[in-house]
Amino acid sequence: MKSSIAKWLWILLGFLALLFGTHANAASYWLDSRYDTSQTHFPTPEDACVIGELQRRMAGYTATSPLPHRYSNAYTGPDMGLGERICRGNIEKRQFNIWLPVEVVDTLVYGPLEEPAPACDPSLVDPITGKCAAPEQSCRRDDGAIFGAPILPATAEKYRSEIDFVDGGPSPLSFQRTYRSTWGADAARPAGSLSKAWAHNHATALRATPAVTPTAVAINNAEGTLRAFTKASGATNWTTTNSADTLVQAGNGTWSYRRADDDAEGSSDKQTPNGAINGFLGVIGRPGGMESCNQVTPVATVAERARAARLHA
């Protein structure tokens, strides 16, 4: 009797191992809001949201309009164990030299779903067992690709990005931190509110040295990039050393900065003794502004600015 029970127990354990082993090895994918398995299968929910929803919808607008379009405020919700995640973002168009809202995206992406087992290549079928043999694996990696925790091999640095806070609403305010290990050892990089190695998406700041009659300016953008400008003694034009951005200082001391990546523009009318900018405004042409807050994302809406003011208060 005991041997019979033990036999069936081993059979059951073998069946469970086969069942869960097959499930663990199965490839998974995500679908956009159309939930159509004949459409693109995305490896992550973030890809399903950004590529499958925001970029796809943006392409639909650019196909019928000559105006530049972009997406912003991409957000993929956490995994709640329901086989779906929230996908949010904004589609905007550039008109009259400002970015105007076109569509507020608030939908779902679905997954993870399991890919069906691929058909075996006839050349890999074992003639004796009839089973499909695994193809030879390569250990080669693409140059500069991110891998690991992650690591950026091209720059030999550790990289990390964390979203700490996202509020509700059609234009959610978020707080995102970015870490790059090489930033801490960069002598030209000024220390921010989270140290030199960390940046956050509200950390746009300009520092001029010396504070009176400056000859060098460093601008930290919200994503952590550092833009450097210099001006020869007696000259009027500022020249950049590491980007296509432009910087102008008016005769009254105010600054106007334009970022070449997305044509975002900012200005300031006040400067503290240490050279830090106060009241760095958003895209020129947008109403509002936060003179009481010296860190604002350049594409913030009026609602986002109001919430950011309360966050920084």
HELIX and SHEET records of a PDB file:
HELIX    1   1 LYS A    2  ASN A   25  1                                  24    
HELIX    2   2 PRO A   45  CYS A   49  1                                   5    
HELIX    3   3 VAL A   50  GLN A   55  3                                   6    
HELIX    4   4 ARG A   56  THR A   62  1                                   7    
HELIX    5   5 PRO A  122  LEU A  124  5                                   3    
HELIX    6   6 SER A  181  ALA A  185  5                                   5    
HELIX    7   7 VAL A  302  HIS A  312  1                                  11    
SHEET    1   A 4 SER A  28  LEU A  31  0                                        
SHEET    2   A 4 ILE A  98  GLU A 114 -1                                        
SHEET    3   A 4 GLU A  84  GLN A  95 -1                                        
SHEET    4   A 4 HIS A  69  THR A  76 -1                                        
SHEET    1   B 4 ILE A 151  LEU A 152  0                                        
SHEET    2   B 4 GLU A 157  VAL A 166 -1                                        
SHEET    3   B 4 SER A 174  ARG A 180 -1                                        
SHEET    4   B 4 TRP A 198  HIS A 200 -1                                        
SHEET    1   C 4 ALA A 205  THR A 209  0                                        
SHEET    2   C 4 ALA A 216  ASN A 220 -1                                        
SHEET    3   C 4 LEU A 226  THR A 230 -1                                        
SHEET    4   C 4 THR A 239  THR A 240 -1                                        
SHEET    1   D 3 THR A 246  GLN A 249  0                                        
SHEET    2   D 3 TRP A 255  ARG A 258 -1                                        
SHEET    3   D 3 GLU A 265  SER A 268 -1                                        
SHEET    1   E 2 LYS A 270  GLN A 271  0                                        
SHEET    2   E 2 ILE A 277  ASN A 278 -1                                        
END                                                                             
